[in-house]
């Protein structure tokens, strides 16, 4: 990180404001070379985090915009390095010319997420906080914003650190007794070990239990639209997505493959999967589509079973409903509510799924559908925002730590000596270090920052 990077930190479309961002040992000098303060002073003479008005210059020294500039000296900056920001009008051409002027000063183009990666490597953020930056950018609901903001502030890190410190205390006590036998130190007893391991096991189990809610907040709830052909699945998908994501015709069997769209319904983000109509068929292509529909059903965390409300409920519909309820929380959706209704069947299921009648033509019932979904996935306790595991990497590290602690407990119960079982405690500490990034792996960090935009 001995070089200086720069990037356009705002979107590619024209806008009111555009930002050029720099970080590295030459960031402030490069910004000063292309920015002329209105007061005539050199930009480097101003204090940190002060907005300075002036003129942005192109590579040829010709003014290209009136702008604002601010500088921050490391380590008290976002990246931990010297940084600068140039805020101009959001013209893509102005920003391109400004970036070209910075390149002329020896600055290079930043890679995806490189500013946040430098913050991580310089100790300004840990790995969970760096992941929270991307989650915050992608957040689509208030609950997702609260979770990402809490995690960015260190809530998850503090929760993990509490578990980590408890296990370190166990190791420290053991080594103190071993290394200083003549000192007045409480003996290392089996009940002491058991208590410490049990506390860690309980805390890790509770942490791991947050994963489903955390990943649904960050990535959306996988929701399968299931039903017989021509039940209105593709029409509902398009209504939820807000555009024509799937082809809709009056011909049954139009959808031959799964079609996915990310949709916000009320305060919940869904990854809605439109599936082929489930029925017996001799058509080879449609049969493959039906198989994929069943695969989507098995992987869903929520199922919307759609039945055409204008035609009689069939035994096939009843079987689909029972099958769906064995896989995930299910809502029975009567579609085509703008048409004359067929007789409503008497259902005797226990428990009885929520039932909603909708019409995608009129919008009828969509608010009720949102309420039904939110009852299955409530907003939860905002006081715990930021303490949830939100991705598979985090969950895997927590799971391995839990397995290590459980193995240490089993060893203790089997009468294995403390020095042997505490090896498992050290493994648990290593896994927790991977979770927060205390133990950084280059392949893992590279994969994480692949999802970041350039400029962040």
CORLIN-V94895 format. One record per pair of residues at least 4 apart in sequence whose C-alpha atoms are under 7 Angstrom apart, sorted by the first residue. I is the first residue (numbers start at 1). J is the second residue. If there is no record, write none. Layout:
I;J, I;J
//
This chain:
2;24, 2;25, 3;24, 3;25, 4;23, 4;24, 4;25, 4;26, 4;27, 4;107, 4;108, 5;22, 5;23, 5;24, 5;107, 5;108, 5;109, 5;110, 6;20, 6;21, 6;22, 6;23, 6;107, 6;108, 6;109, 6;110, 7;20, 7;21, 7;22, 7;109, 7;110, 7;454, 7;455, 8;19, 8;20, 8;21, 8;95, 8;455, 9;19, 9;20, 9;21, 9;455, 9;456, 10;18, 10;19, 12;92, 13;92, 14;90, 14;91, 14;92, 15;90, 15;91, 16;89, 16;90, 17;87, 17;88, 17;89, 17;90, 18;87, 18;88, 18;89, 18;90, 18;95, 19;85, 19;86, 19;87, 19;88, 20;85, 20;86, 20;87, 21;84, 21;85, 21;86, 21;455, 22;27, 22;83, 22;84, 22;85, 23;27, 23;81, 23;82, 23;83, 23;84, 24;81, 24;82, 24;83, 25;81, 25;82, 26;30, 27;31, 27;82, 27;83, 27;84, 28;32, 28;44, 28;71, 28;82, 28;83, 28;84, 29;33, 30;34, 30;102, 30;105, 31;35, 31;84, 32;42, 32;43, 32;44, 34;56, 34;57, 34;58, 34;101, 35;54, 35;55, 35;56, 35;57, 36;54, 36;55, 36;56, 37;41, 37;42, 37;43, 37;52, 37;53, 37;54, 37;55, 38;53, 38;54, 41;45, 48;71, 48;72, 48;73, 49;70, 49;71, 49;72, 50;70, 51;68, 51;69, 51;70, 52;68, 52;69, 52;70, 53;67, 53;68, 53;69, 54;66, 54;67, 54;68, 55;63, 55;65, 55;66, 55;67, 56;63, 56;64, 56;65, 56;66, 56;67, 57;61, 57;62, 57;63, 57;64, 58;62, 58;63, 58;64, 58;97, 58;98, 58;101, 59;100, 59;101, 59;104, 64;94, 65;88, 66;88, 67;86, 67;87, 67;88, 68;86, 68;87, 68;88, 69;85, 69;86, 69;87, 70;84, 70;85, 70;86, 71;83, 71;84, 71;85, 72;77, 72;82, 72;83, 72;84, 73;77, 73;81, 73;82, 73;83, 74;80, 74;81, 74;82, 75;80, 75;81, 76;80, 77;81, 77;83, 78;119, 78;124, 79;115, 79;116, 79;118, 79;119, 79;122, 79;124, 80;119, 80;122, 80;124, 91;95, 92;96, 93;97, 94;98, 95;99, 96;100, 97;101, 98;102, 99;103, 100;104, 101;105, 102;107, 103;107, 103;108, 110;114, 110;454, 110;455, 111;454, 112;449, 112;450, 112;452, 112;453, 112;454, 112;455, 113;117, 113;449, 113;452, 113;453, 113;454, 113;455, 113;456, 114;118, 114;456, 115;119, 115;455, 115;456, 116;120, 116;130, 116;456, 117;121, 118;122, 119;123, 119;124, 119;125, 120;124, 120;125, 120;126, 120;127, 120;130, 125;129, 125;130, 126;130, 126;436, 126;437, 127;131, 127;436, 127;437, 128;132, 128;157, 128;436, 129;133, 129;151, 129;152, 129;154, 131;135, 132;136, 132;148, 132;151, 132;152, 133;137, 133;152, 134;138, 134;452, 135;139, 135;148, 135;218, 136;145, 136;148, 136;149, 139;144, 139;145, 139;218, 140;144, 140;269, 141;145, 141;267, 141;268, 141;269, 142;146, 143;147, 143;379, 144;148, 144;217, 144;218, 145;149, 146;150, 146;385, 146;386, 147;151, 147;385, 147;386, 148;152, 148;386, 149;153, 149;386, 150;154, 150;155, 150;385, 150;386, 151;155, 151;156, 151;386, 151;387, 154;158, 155;159, 155;386, 155;387, 156;160, 156;386, 156;387, 156;388, 157;161, 157;436, 158;162, 159;163, 159;387, 160;164, 161;165, 162;166, 163;167, 163;200, 163;203, 164;168, 164;429, 164;432, 165;169, 166;170, 166;196, 167;171, 167;425, 168;172, 169;173, 170;174, 170;193, 170;196, 171;175, 172;176, 173;177, 173;188, 174;178, 174;188, 175;179, 176;180, 177;181, 177;185, 177;187, 177;188, 188;192, 189;193, 190;194, 191;195, 192;196, 193;197, 194;198, 194;409, 195;199, 196;200, 197;201, 197;405, 197;409, 198;202, 199;203, 200;204, 201;205, 201;402, 201;405, 201;406, 202;206, 203;207, 204;208, 204;398, 204;402, 205;209, 205;402, 206;210, 208;395, 208;398, 208;399, 210;214, 210;388, 210;389, 211;215, 211;388, 211;389, 211;390, 211;395, 212;216, 213;217, 214;218, 214;388, 214;389, 214;390, 215;219, 215;390, 215;391, 216;220, 216;221, 218;390, 220;269, 220;270, 220;271, 221;269, 221;270, 221;271, 221;301, 222;270, 222;271, 222;272, 222;300, 222;301, 222;302, 223;270, 223;271, 223;272, 223;273, 223;300, 223;301, 223;302, 223;303, 224;272, 224;273, 224;274, 224;296, 224;297, 224;300, 224;302, 224;303, 224;304, 225;233, 225;273, 225;274, 225;275, 225;303, 225;304, 225;305, 225;306, 226;275, 226;304, 226;305, 226;306, 227;231, 227;277, 227;278, 227;305, 227;306, 227;307, 228;277, 228;278, 228;279, 229;252, 229;253, 229;277, 229;278, 230;250, 230;252, 231;306, 231;307, 231;308, 231;335, 232;236, 232;306, 232;308, 232;335, 233;237, 233;274, 233;306, 234;238, 234;246, 234;247, 234;248, 234;274, 235;239, 235;248, 235;360, 236;240, 236;360, 237;241, 237;272, 237;274, 238;242, 238;243, 238;244, 238;245, 238;246, 239;243, 239;360, 240;263, 241;261, 241;262, 241;263, 246;259, 249;254, 253;276, 253;277, 255;275, 255;276, 256;276, 256;285, 256;286, 256;289, 257;275, 257;276, 257;289, 257;292, 258;273, 258;274, 258;275, 258;276, 258;292, 258;293, 259;273, 259;274, 259;275, 260;271, 260;272, 260;273, 260;274, 261;271, 261;272, 261;273, 262;270, 262;271, 262;272, 263;269, 263;270, 263;271, 263;272, 264;268, 264;269, 264;270, 265;269, 265;370, 266;370, 268;374, 275;293, 276;289, 276;290, 276;293, 277;290, 278;290, 281;286, 281;287, 283;287, 284;288, 285;289, 286;290, 287;291, 288;292, 289;293, 290;294, 291;295, 292;296, 293;297, 294;298, 295;299, 296;300, 298;327, 300;328, 301;328, 301;329, 302;328, 302;329, 302;330, 303;324, 303;328, 303;329, 303;330, 303;331, 304;330, 304;331, 304;332, 304;333, 305;321, 305;330, 305;331, 305;332, 305;333, 306;332, 306;333, 306;334, 306;335, 307;333, 307;334, 307;335, 308;334, 308;335, 308;336, 309;334, 309;335, 309;336, 309;337, 309;341, 309;342, 310;336, 310;339, 310;340, 310;341, 310;342, 311;342, 312;342, 312;343, 313;317, 313;345, 314;318, 315;319, 316;320, 317;321, 318;322, 319;323, 320;324, 321;325, 322;326, 323;327, 324;328, 324;330, 325;329, 325;330, 330;353, 331;353, 331;354, 331;355, 332;353, 332;354, 332;355, 332;356, 333;355, 333;356, 333;357, 333;358, 334;356, 334;357, 334;358, 335;357, 335;358, 335;359, 336;358, 336;359, 337;357, 337;358, 337;359, 338;359, 354;372, 356;365, 356;368, 356;369, 357;365, 358;364, 358;365, 358;366, 359;363, 359;364, 359;365, 360;364, 365;369, 366;370, 367;371, 368;372, 369;373, 370;374, 371;375, 372;376, 373;377, 374;378, 389;394, 389;395, 391;395, 392;396, 393;397, 394;398, 394;435, 395;399, 396;400, 397;401, 397;431, 397;432, 397;434, 397;435, 398;402, 398;431, 398;432, 399;403, 400;404, 400;428, 400;431, 401;405, 401;428, 401;431, 401;432, 402;406, 403;407, 404;408, 404;424, 404;425, 404;427, 404;428, 405;409, 405;424, 405;425, 405;428, 406;410, 407;411, 407;424, 408;412, 408;421, 408;422, 408;424, 408;425, 409;413, 410;414, 411;415, 411;416, 411;421, 412;416, 412;421, 416;420, 416;421, 417;421, 418;422, 419;423, 422;426, 423;427, 424;428, 425;429, 426;430, 427;431, 428;432, 429;433, 430;434, 431;435, 432;436, 433;437, 433;438, 433;439, 434;438, 434;439, 434;440, 441;445, 442;446, 443;447, 444;448, 445;449, 446;450, 452;456
//
